[in-house]
Amino acid sequence: MLTSKELTPVRRATSKQRLQLLISSRDATALNHLKTLSERISSLQVTTRLVSNGHTDPLYGLERMPDFLLLRVSHLWREELAALLQRPAHERPPFLICGPLEEHEGIRLAMQAGARDFLPEPLAADDLLAALGRMIQETPAGQAANGKLVAVMNAKGGSGATLLACNLAQQLSVRGGSTLLLDLDLQFGSVAHCLDVVPAHSHVEVLQQIEEMDSVALRGFCSHFSQTLHVLGGRTGEFCLPQDVRLEQLEALLRLARSTYDWVVVDLPRQIDHLTGITLEQSDHVYILVQQSLSHLKDATRLMRIMRDDLGVQNNRFQVVVNRYDKAAPVSLRDVAESLRCSELQKLPNDFAVVSESQNTGVPLDLHAPRAPVTLGIRELTQELLGTEAAEQGLLKRTFDRLFRG
């Protein structure tokens, strides 16, 4: 059973409230010690949770999330960290970890879950206070990240990630609310061309100034495809290396974007670095684009292993999309599913002429060819993101399934 020693509801702090720190532990003595130390910081309102049995998730059952979490892990540290990893990144408050954590695997899981620091025991008071101070300082107040983050990435170059990212963002902006399309390919991004917008500002400018920005400024720096679809990418002739962007800058941008827009769709380059890594870790949904060839399967298998084992992206956040699907191809959907260990696949039919015309004119598929099979496939992905029940199928959906079922 999970018990709370303080019955005051945990709320997100405002500028007039103290920040809420939740301390969770299975050890009552350690819990009281951590509470006594943490209360030395006057800007914190400390709440404790003694976990005696049952759920291993320290955030289970909370009506409102705290601003910060201090988790003292127990001998069940694998289960406790796995429970945090099951939550999307925006549902995990900034947190610290202390307790009997094994050196290698435990610290790796803690970092995958997003822990700001690990404090070994015996715990020194100065170390705890310093870590809490850093966490408070690094977390801007009042930026609740409520928007959904969707990452789109190729398993192999040219698989269609930019096509999906642009059209998914456009359809979400029409059916799901305000949407930001963010191009994180710092050198060869093309989302602005695909939507025929001319950026007045670039993502590099925004990243360099992100610490001084608010929602109004972010919208002003974006190009506006429509009232509900904004685009942020690079400008022609601008050159930037991934190492020129600090991890803290991208984290701040993603946090601000999610507090500003209902949906943030990120077109990721095909590489693993600190920028793509943090985006994948924080994403609510990750779309991996593949095609039906052995070379695609080889690269996709390696990419999925890195995401699962090294980045800690959970299977329930993956969606593999087979682009340019051909029912007669030697590599079948079953081959793809077995190789990538994915029980469910999405597919987009091979409609080269329609896609080429859409990209060359800068008109999204939903406007250029609303009844084309490839448009219907992306619309189906959009409906799934928006929570439309699969059983609610219209004539177009049934026609698409009948023509293109594998």
Protein Blocks (a to p, Z undefined) as FASTA:
>chain_A
ZZdfbfcdcddddfkbccddddddfbfklmmmmmmmmmmpmkbccdddddfbhjfbfkgo
iabdcfbdcddddfklmmmmmmmmmpcfklpccdddedjddfklmmmmmmmnopabdcdd
dddfklmmmmmmmmmmmmcghiacfbccdddddfbghilpmmmmmmmmmmmmmmnoccdd
ddfbfklgcklmmnopacfbdfklmmmmmmmpcfklmmmmpccfblmlccddddehiacd
fklpcfklmmmmmmmmmmmpmbdcddddddddfklmmmmmmpmbdcddddddfklmmmmm
mmmmmmmmmnopafklgccddehiafkbmbdfklmmmmnopabdcdddddfklmmmmmmn
opafklmmmmbmklmmmmmmmmmmnopafklccfklmmmmmmmpZZ
